[in-house]
């Protein structure tokens, strides 16, 4: 009964595999790019940089301010020698005004600031490209990892079917009196062992598919697929010198390092601007409308009303201001020196990054070449193992070898297939690293 339960469980698993939807690597990448929060965050940062990249933010255009004031007051005066010994007056008024200020010269700060904003936009664009690269590489590795588990499951399923045929063969032999219970038990033990390996591999595939769903940015991690791509050996034959040229020309991290160096240079020039005078021109205009009224008491004791008086005043002005800092106790000099040091550090960062990229390119090229040779060897190993399995099956049915020898050939075939699949997977991941290093994941 236990044997039958295992048999039906495996039938259910095999049926679930065939009912799944297909998923290609291209579809997985497209889905992941649409759902990646990291990319969305970088794109928002890029949008902010694009919004800031204009002449108004850089300070090219003057600001125009409009003000409106209302002045209200009460005044009481007591002067015995005045015609009116006591006066109570009320004042009210409105004063609209407008003012503006334009920088005529500021050591080209506006132009440098605009250049800084443009360069920062380029840097944010590079950050988006790096985020896309990270997402694509993560999806590729997760996809091929799941594909590796799927292919290994197929190998175990093939071996499982061979073990099942072996049981049927032993049952027929026992029915006709040509086999004993020992051989049948050995066949069932092999089948149960293969069934256990199959279920464990099924769990590995489920975990790999959940990791793939996570890499694609899906909330439903339990979604299953039948991966339609294949683990194929790359046909590209790389040249190490060509790799280095492409790395130094297209690597995204190196390109961002160049942009950071430009920003450091612009910052140095902005600090040097403080050595120049600042010349501004300002204009202002105001109009005042005022109303005054009240009561007064004459020296004779007679009380009189003071008629309302309306006063109107218009003020216009233009001023030019030149400012230059004579002494700041070395603040400007220190800021310029620090900016220059940061510029030197950015160049050191580029040199160090080039050195590391050169090492990575060399190592990846050597690894890629060795793994291609390893794949070729494992493919020959699989061919030999499959031929041995076919011959062993015929000899086993002919009674020329026992069940232990036949099982050993089966296990050799499983190991050979898994070695080949692992070798191809490692080669594909190395190729992905190499392509990304050359800036080829994002075009």
C-alpha positions in Angstrom: 0.0 0.0 0.0 2.9 2.4 0.8 4.3 1.6 -2.6 1.0 2.5 -4.3 0.7 5.7 -2.4 4.1 6.9 -3.5 3.2 5.9 -7.1 -0.1 7.9 -7.1 1.6 10.9 -5.4 4.2 11.0 -8.1 1.5 10.8 -10.8 -0.2 13.8 -9.2 3.1 15.7 -9.2 3.9 14.9 -12.8 0.4 16.0 -13.8 0.8 19.3 -12.0 4.0 20.0 -14.0 2.2 19.6 -17.3 -0.7 21.9 -16.3 1.5 25.0 -15.7 1.8 28.0 -17.9 4.9 28.6 -19.9 7.4 31.3 -18.9 10.3 32.4 -21.1 13.3 34.4 -19.8 12.3 37.4 -21.8 8.8 37.4 -20.2 10.4 37.1 -16.8 12.7 40.0 -17.4 9.9 42.2 -18.7 7.7 41.4 -15.7 10.5 42.1 -13.3 11.4 45.4 -14.9 7.7 46.5 -14.5 7.4 45.5 -10.9 10.8 46.5 -9.5 10.5 49.0 -6.7 14.2 49.7 -6.8 13.9 50.8 -10.4 10.8 52.9 -9.6 12.7 54.7 -6.8 15.6 55.5 -9.1 13.3 56.7 -11.8 11.6 59.0 -9.3 15.0 60.4 -8.3 15.8 60.9 -12.0 12.5 62.8 -12.4 13.4 65.0 -9.5 16.8 65.7 -11.2 15.1 66.5 -14.5 12.7 68.9 -12.8 15.6 70.7 -11.1 17.6 71.0 -14.3 16.4 74.4 -15.5 17.7 78.0 -15.5 15.3 79.2 -12.9 16.7 76.8 -10.3 20.2 77.7 -11.4 19.4 81.4 -10.5 19.4 83.0 -14.0 16.0 84.8 -13.7 15.3 87.5 -11.1 12.7 87.0 -8.4 9.8 89.4 -8.4 8.1 90.1 -5.0 4.7 91.8 -4.6 3.7 93.1 -1.1 0.6 94.7 0.2 0.7 96.5 3.6 -2.1 98.1 5.7 -1.1 100.8 8.3 -3.6 101.7 10.9 -3.0 103.9 14.0 -4.4 106.2 16.7 -2.7 109.3 18.0 -3.4 111.5 21.0 -1.6 114.8 21.6 -1.7 117.3 24.5 0.2 120.5 23.9 -0.9 123.6 26.0 1.0 126.1 23.8 -0.5 124.7 20.5 -3.7 126.1 18.9 -5.3 122.8 19.6 -4.3 121.8 23.1 -5.7 118.3 22.6 -5.8 116.3 19.4 -7.2 112.8 18.8 -6.5 111.4 15.3 -7.0 108.2 13.4 -4.8 107.1 10.5 -5.3 104.3 8.0 -3.6 103.5 4.7 -2.7 100.9 2.1 0.8 100.4 0.6 1.2 98.1 -2.3 4.8 97.5 -3.5 6.9 95.5 -5.9 10.6 94.7 -5.8 13.0 92.6 -7.9 16.7 91.7 -7.8 18.9 90.6 -10.7 22.4 89.2 -10.5 24.6 91.0 -13.1 27.8 89.1 -12.3 28.6 86.4 -9.8 31.7 84.7 -11.2 29.6 82.6 -13.7 27.9 80.8 -10.7 24.7 80.6 -12.6 26.3 78.9 -15.6 28.2 76.5 -13.4 25.1 75.7 -11.3 23.2 74.8 -14.5 26.1 72.6 -15.6 26.0 70.9 -12.2 22.2 70.3 -12.5 22.7 68.8 -16.0 25.5 66.5 -14.8 23.5 65.4 -11.8 20.7 64.4 -14.1 23.2 62.3 -16.1 24.3 60.7 -12.8 20.7 59.8 -11.9 20.2 58.4 -15.3 23.2 56.1 -14.8 21.8 55.0 -11.4 18.6 54.0 -13.2 20.7 51.9 -15.6 22.5 50.2 -12.8 19.2 49.4 -11.0 18.0 47.9 -14.3 21.2 45.9 -14.6 20.9 44.6 -11.1 17.3 43.6 -11.7 18.0 41.9 -15.0 20.9 39.9 -13.6 18.9 38.8 -10.5 16.1 37.6 -12.7 18.5 35.8 -15.1 20.2 34.0 -12.3 16.9 33.1 -10.6 15.4 31.9 -13.9 18.4 29.7 -14.7 18.5 28.4 -11.2 14.8 27.4 -11.4 15.5 25.9 -14.9 18.4 23.9 -13.5 16.1 22.5 -10.8 13.5 21.7 -13.5 15.9 19.9 -15.7 17.3 17.9 -12.8 13.7 17.0 -11.9 13.2 15.7 -15.5 16.4 13.6 -15.1 15.1 12.0 -11.9 11.7 11.5 -13.5 13.3 9.6 -16.3 15.2 7.4 -13.9 12.1 6.9 -11.9 10.3 5.6 -15.0 13.2 3.2 -15.6 12.9 2.0 -12.0 9.2 1.5 -12.4 9.7 -0.5 -15.6 12.3 -2.5 -13.7 9.6 -3.4 -11.0 7.2 -4.5 -13.7 9.9 -6.6 -15.3 10.7 -8.3 -12.0 7.0 -8.9 -11.4 6.6 -10.6 -14.8 9.7 -12.7 -14.1 8.4 -13.7 -10.7 5.0 -14.6 -12.2 6.6 -17.0 -14.6 8.9 -18.4 -12.0 12.1 -16.9 -13.3 12.7 -14.4 -10.5 12.5 -14.3 -6.8 11.3 -12.0 -4.1 14.8 -10.7 -3.4 15.1 -9.2 -6.9 11.7 -7.7 -6.7 12.5 -6.1 -3.3 15.7 -4.7 -4.7 13.8 -3.1 -7.5 11.2 -1.6 -5.1 14.0 -0.3 -2.9 15.5 1.4 -5.9 12.1 2.9 -6.9 11.5 4.2 -3.4 14.9 5.7 -3.3 14.3 7.4 -6.6 10.9 8.6 -5.4 12.5 10.2 -2.4 15.0 12.0 -4.6 12.3 13.1 -6.9 10.2 14.6 -4.0 13.3 16.4 -2.6 14.1 17.7 -6.0 10.4 18.8 -6.4 10.9 20.9 -3.2 14.0 22.4 -4.6 12.1 23.4 -7.7 9.3 25.0 -5.7 11.9 27.0 -3.7 13.6 28.1 -6.9 10.3 29.2 -8.5 9.5 31.2 -5.3 12.8 32.9 -5.6 12.1 33.6 -9.3 8.7 35.2 -8.4 10.4 37.3 -5.8 13.0 38.4 -8.4 10.2 39.3 -10.8 8.5 41.5 -8.1 5.4 39.3 -7.7 3.5 39.2 -4.4 2.1 35.7 -5.2 5.2 33.7 -4.5 3.5 30.4 -4.9 2.8 30.9 -8.7 4.2 28.1 -10.7 5.5 27.9 -14.3 6.9 25.6 -16.9 10.1 27.3 -17.9 10.2 27.3 -21.7 13.9 28.3 -22.2 16.6 25.7 -22.2 20.0 25.5 -20.5 22.1 25.8 -23.7 25.8 26.3 -24.0 26.6 29.9 -25.1 27.9 30.1 -28.6 29.8 33.4 -28.1 33.6 33.1 -28.3 35.1 36.0 -26.5 38.5 37.7 -26.8 40.0 39.0 -23.6 41.3 42.2 -25.2 37.9 43.0 -26.8 36.3 42.3 -23.4 38.6 44.9 -21.7 37.8 47.5 -24.4 34.1 47.0 -24.0 34.4 47.1 -20.2 36.3 50.4 -20.1 33.9 51.9 -22.7 30.5 50.7 -21.5 30.7 49.6 -17.9 27.9 51.4 -16.0 29.7 51.8 -12.7 32.8 53.2 -14.5 30.6 55.7 -16.4 29.0 56.9 -13.2 32.5 57.3 -11.7 33.4 59.6 -14.7 30.2 61.6 -14.0 31.1 61.9 -10.3 34.5 63.2 -11.3 32.8 65.9 -13.5 30.6 66.9 -10.5 33.7 67.2 -8.3 35.3 69.5 -11.0 32.2 71.6 -11.1 32.1 71.9 -7.4 35.7 73.1 -7.4 34.8 75.9 -9.8 31.8 76.8 -7.8 34.0 77.2 -4.7 36.4 79.4 -6.8 33.5 81.7 -7.6 33.7 83.1 -4.1 36.9 84.9 -5.1 35.0 87.1 -7.5 32.8 90.1 -6.6 29.0 89.9 -6.7 27.2 92.6 -8.6 23.4 92.9 -8.4 20.8 95.4 -9.6 17.6 95.9 -7.7 14.4 97.8 -8.4 11.5 98.6 -6.2 8.3 100.7 -6.3 5.6 101.5 -3.8 2.4 103.5 -3.7 0.9 104.6 -0.4 -2.7 105.8 0.1 -3.4 107.2 3.6 -6.4 108.7 5.3 -6.3 110.8 8.5 -9.1 112.2 10.6 -9.8 113.2 14.2 -10.9 115.8 16.8 -9.2 118.7 18.4 -9.8 121.0 21.4 -8.7 124.7 21.0 -7.2 126.8 23.8 -10.6 128.5 24.2 -12.1 125.1 25.1 -14.0 124.8 21.8 -14.0 121.3 20.3 -13.7 121.0 16.6 -13.6 118.1 14.1 -10.6 117.7 11.9 -11.7 116.9 8.3 -10.5 113.7 6.7 -7.3 114.2 4.7 -6.1 111.8 2.0 -2.4 111.5 1.2 -0.9 109.7 -1.8 2.7 108.8 -2.2 4.6 107.1 -5.0 8.1 105.8 -4.5 10.4 104.4 -7.3 14.0 103.3 -6.9 16.8 101.5 -8.7 20.0 100.4 -6.9 23.2 98.6 -7.9 25.2 96.7 -5.3 28.7 95.3 -5.6 29.9 93.0 -2.9 33.3 91.6 -2.3 34.7 89.8 0.7 38.0 91.2 1.7 38.8 88.8 4.4 37.2 85.6 5.7 40.2 84.2 7.6 40.9 81.5 5.1 37.4 80.0 4.7 37.3 80.4 0.9 40.8 79.0 0.5 40.0 76.0 2.7 36.8 75.3 0.8 38.6 75.4 -2.6 41.4 73.2 -1.3 38.8 70.6 0.0 37.0 70.7 -3.3 40.3 70.1 -5.1 41.1 67.1 -2.8 37.7 65.6 -3.5 38.3 66.0 -7.2 41.6 64.1 -6.8 39.8 61.4 -4.8 37.3 61.0 -7.6 40.2 60.4 -10.0 41.7 57.8 -7.6 38.3 56.1 -7.5 38.3 55.8 -11.3 41.8 54.4 -11.4 41.0 51.9 -8.7 37.8 50.9 -10.4 39.6 50.4 -13.7 42.1 48.2 -12.0 39.4 46.1 -10.4 37.4 45.9 -13.6 40.5 44.7 -15.5 41.0 41.9 -12.9 37.3 41.0 -13.0 37.4 40.9 -16.8 40.5 38.7 -16.8 39.1 36.3 -14.2 35.7 36.0 -15.8 37.2 35.3 -19.2 39.4 32.6 -17.8 36.5 31.1 -15.9 34.3 31.3 -18.9 36.8 29.4 -21.0 37.4 26.7 -18.4 33.7 26.2 -17.9 33.1 25.8 -21.6 35.7 23.0 -21.6 34.1 21.5 -18.5 30.7 21.5 -20.2 32.2 19.7 -23.2 33.6 17.0 -20.9 30.4 16.5 -19.0 28.5 16.2 -22.3 30.7 13.4 -23.3 30.3 11.9 -19.9 26.5 12.0 -20.3 26.7 10.3 -23.7 28.8 7.5 -22.3 26.6 7.2 -19.2 23.5 7.0 -21.4 25.0 4.3 -23.6 26.1 2.4 -20.6 22.6 2.6 -19.2 21.1 1.3 -22.4 23.6 -1.6 -22.5 23.1 -2.3 -18.8 19.3 -2.5 -19.2 19.7 -5.0 -22.0 22.2 -7.1 -20.1 20.1 -6.9 -16.9 17.1 -8.2 -18.8 19.3 -10.9 -20.3 20.5 -11.9 -16.9 24.1 -11.0 -17.6 24.4 -8.5 -14.7 22.7 -8.4 -11.4 20.5 -5.6 -9.9 23.4 -4.0 -8.0 25.4 -3.5 -11.1 22.4 -2.1 -13.0 21.7 0.3 -10.1 25.3 1.5 -10.1 24.9 2.3 -13.8 21.7 4.2 -13.1 23.4 6.3 -10.4 26.3 7.0 -12.7 23.9 8.3 -15.3 22.1 10.6 -12.7 25.5 12.0 -11.5 26.6 12.6 -15.1 23.4 14.4 -16.0 23.5 16.6 -12.9 27.2 17.4 -13.4 26.4 18.5 -17.0 23.4 20.7 -15.9 25.5 22.3 -13.1 28.3 23.0 -15.5 25.9 24.6 -18.0 24.3 26.6 -15.3 27.7 27.9 -14.0 28.7 28.8 -17.6 25.4 30.8 -18.1 25.8 32.7 -14.8 29.5 33.5 -15.7 28.4 34.7 -19.1 25.8 36.9 -17.5 28.4 38.4 -15.2 30.7 39.0 -18.2 27.9 40.6 -20.3 27.0 42.9 -17.4 30.6 43.8 -16.8 30.8 45.0 -20.5 27.5 46.9 -20.1 25.6 44.6 -22.4 22.6 43.9 -20.1 21.1 47.4 -20.8 21.1 48.9 -24.2 
